[in-house]
Amino acid sequence: MKSTSFIFGLKQTARGLRQNALMSLASVLTVALSLLVAGLFGLITVNLGHLARLAEQQVEVTVFLDDALSDQGVRAVEAQLKALPGVTQVTFVSKDQALERLKAVFADDKDLLAQVEQENPLYRSFEVRTAQPAQIKPAADAAAKLPGVIKVNYKQEVVERLFRVTRAIRVSGLVIMVALALAMVMIISNTIRITVFARRREIAIMKLVGATDGFIRWPFVCEGMVLGASGAVFTVAALWIGYGWAWNSIRRGLPFIPLLPRQPLLFELAGLIIAAGTLIGAVGSALSLRRFLRV
């Protein structure tokens, strides 16, 4: 594109935005709100996925031992557990250690602790960790078959439930994002169509004197891109402020929830949002011009 055509396009873009200032503002706000909803779904989905991966990495198998099992039998079980594929760590927990842990959890329930301390009902156990989360279930199944093992417990089902929730949010968020994108395309298309309709005779004359479709289309596409990008910038600013506030609040109130930090998450999301807003603006503009370029 020649520099004169480029400058002409920018002037016409500014002209169109001035002539339809209220409609342009409405388009920018609609794009901003739509992208904000999409951005919130994105942040929730990414953080849930992060929490699920962390939880999966921390899952361990607890192998409870029969009280009748001798010390030699305990050592035999330990050796067999260490020999299982993927097992990286096996930690023995005695009845007294299990009781101390219970005391720490139920420190305020004196009656319960008094009953438990009289006769320790807890089992000896082994805590087993694996190199990969996928190796947890095979290790648990193998441990359950060992002699002297009365029960095996692991919280993989909690992690799997968290992954299912994440997938559901991701799918529903994708559906909502597509619906919002279509709505934004139509709104921007209608905004540009008003400008095009006001200049329809000018466009027809330009076509008759030999102006190319690209030369005519450029100012309107540029206008749509400006509307989409402007809405995206407002969205990025709102997400930056809102996520920063939420992150700090959760860190103070619930420090055990490891949310992703604002950087580089929001930098990456900002690029996607601005690109999406600009692309949606360009598509909406292109759709609004199709009929008027047929001369």
N, C-alpha and C positions, 0 to 999 in steps of 0.2 A: 504494500500500500504506500502511495506517495505521501510525502509529508503534508502537502496541501490538502489532500483528501482526509488525512488523519486530523488535521486542525479543524477542517470544516465539520467533520463528524463530532468532534468535541464541542464545538460551538452549538451545533444543533442539539446535542445532548443536554447542554445547559439550558437551552431555550425550552426544550420539552419539559424539563424538570420545573422551570419557573412557571410555565403556563398551567401546569397541573399540580401545583404545590400541595394542595390538600389531599388529592388522590395519591400523590407520590408518598406523602407522609403516612397515609393509611396503609399503603403497600409495605413501606419500611417497617412499621409497627407490627403488621401481620406476619411478615417474614421473621421478625425478631422473636415474636411470641412462639411461632411454630418451631423455629430452630431451638428456642429455649427448651421446649418440651422434649424435642429429640435429644438435645444435649444432656438433659437430666436423666433420661433413660440410658443414655450412653454411660454416664458417670456411675449410675447405680449398677448397671450390668458389669462394668469393668471392675468395680470394687467388690461385688459379690463373687466374681470369678477369682479375684485375688484372695479373698478370704477362704474360698473353697480349696484353692491350691495349697494355701498355708495349712489349713486344717488337715488336708490329706497327707501332707508331709509329716505331720505330728501324730498321726494315728499309730497306735501300738497295740500289740496283742497282749492281753493279760491272761496268763495260764495259771489256773487255781489247782492246788495240789491236795490230794487226799491226806487227812490228818494221820492216817495209819501208815503213810509212806515213810520208810526209814531215811536216815541221813544219806545212806549209800544210794537209796532209790532216788532221792532228790538230786544227788550229783549225777546220776545216770540220766535223769530227765534233762538236766542242764546241758550235758554233753550232746544229747540228741537234738535239743533245740538249736544249739550252736552249729550243728551239722546241717541244718535245713537250708535249702537254696535261698540265697538273698538275705539271710539273717546277718545283721551287722553288730547287734548288741543284745545281750541277755543279762538282765539285772534281777537278782534274788531279793524278794521282799518278805521278811519274817513276819510272824504274827504280831510281834511287838511293834515293828515298823508300821504295819498296816493300822494298828490301833492308834499310833501317834498321828498318822495322817487323818484318821477319822476324827480325832480330837481337834485337829486344826480346822476341819471343815465345820464341825458342830460345836464350836467353842461356847456358844451361847445356850446350848441345850444341856444343862447340867444333869437333868433326870436321865436322859438317854445315856450320857457318858457314865453315870454312876452304875447303871445296869450293865453296860458293856464291860466296864473295868472289873466287875466281880468275876466274870468268867468270859474271857476273850473268845468270841464266837467266830472270829475272822480266820481266813485260810492263809496259809503260806502261798506264795505265788511267784511267778517269773514275769517280768515285763520284757517283751520281745519287740525289737525294732528291725525293719528291713531297709535295704538300700533304695528300693523303689516302692511307691504306694501300691502298684499293681501286684506286688509280691505278698501283701498283707493277707489276703484271703487264702491263698494256697498254704501259707505258713500256719494260719489259724486252723485250717482243716487238718493239716498234718499233725499239729500239736494236740488236737482233740483226740487223736487215736493213740497217743502214747500211754503206756501203763502208768497208773498213779495220778493221771490228770482227770479231775472230776468236771471241770467246766472251762471253757475258753470264751473270753469276752473281748470284743473290739468294736470300735465305734465307726466302722466304715459306713454303716447305714446312715449315720448322721451326715457324713460327707456327701454320700450319694444323694441324699435328700436336698442338700444345699446346691449341688450341681443341677438337680432337676428344677429347682426354683430359678436358678440362674438361666437355664435354657428357656424356661417359660417366659421370663422377663425379656430375654433377648428376642424371642419370636414375637411376642406381643409388641415390643418396642419397634421391631422392624416393620410390622404391619402399620403401626401408628405413624412411623416415619414416612412410609410410602404414601399414606393418606394425606399427611401434612404436606409432603412435597407436591402432590397433585394439586392440593388447594392453593399452595403458593404460586405454582405455575399459572393457574387460572387467574388468580388475583393480579399478578404482574402482567399477564397477557391482557387483561381488561384495562389496566392502567395505560399500557402502551397503545392499546387499540384506540383509546380516546385521542391520544396525540396523533396517531396515524390518520384517524378519521378527520380530524381538523385540518390535516395537510394532504388529504387525498387528491385534491386537484393539483397541488404542487408535485406530488409523486407521479401522477399521470403525465404531467408535462415533462418531467425529468425522464420518464420512460420513453416518451415520443421523440425526444431530442437525442436519445441514444445512451442515457445513463445506465450503467450496469446494475443488476440486482444487488450486487455486493456493495456498491457505492451508496445506494438508497438504503439498504438494510443496516449498514454500519452504525449510524447515529442512534437508531432505535434499539439495536442490540446492546450498544454501549449504555443506553439509558437503563435498560433492564438489568444489566450487570451492576450498575451503580446502585440501583434499588436493592438488589439481592445482597450485594456486599455490605451496604450500609446496615441493613437489618442484621447481617451476620456479626458485624462489629459490635452492635448493641448487645447481641446475645453473648458474645465472648466476654464483654465487660461485666455483664450480669452474672455469668457463671464464675468468673474469676473472683468477684466479690463474695458471691453466695457460697461457693465451695470453700473459700478461705475461712469464712465465718463458721460454716458447719464443721470443717476439719478442726479448727481450734476449739470449738465447743465440745466436740466428741473427745478430743484429746484430754480436755480437762475433766469431763464427767465420766467418760468410759475409756480410760487409757489402754485397756486390754484389747480394744478393737483396732487392729492395724490397718487403717485406711491408707490408701495411696497418697503420697504428698502431692501438693499442687503442681510442683514442677518435677519432671517434665510432662506430667499427664495433661495439664491444660494447654501447654504449648502445642502438643500433638493434636489435641482435640480442636484447638483454635484454628489450626491450618485446615482441618477437615471441614469445619463449619463455614469458614470463609469461602473455601473452594465450592462447597455445596451451594451456598447462597448465591455466589456469582454464576455458577452453572445453571441454577434454577432460573435466575433472572434472564440469562441468555436464551434458554429454551422457551420461556414465556414470551419473550419479545419475538423470537422467530415464528412462533405459532400465530401471533397477532398480525404478522405481515403477509401471510401466505395469500390471502384473498386480494389484498390491495396491490400486489405485484403482478397480478394477471391483467395486463392491459393489451 
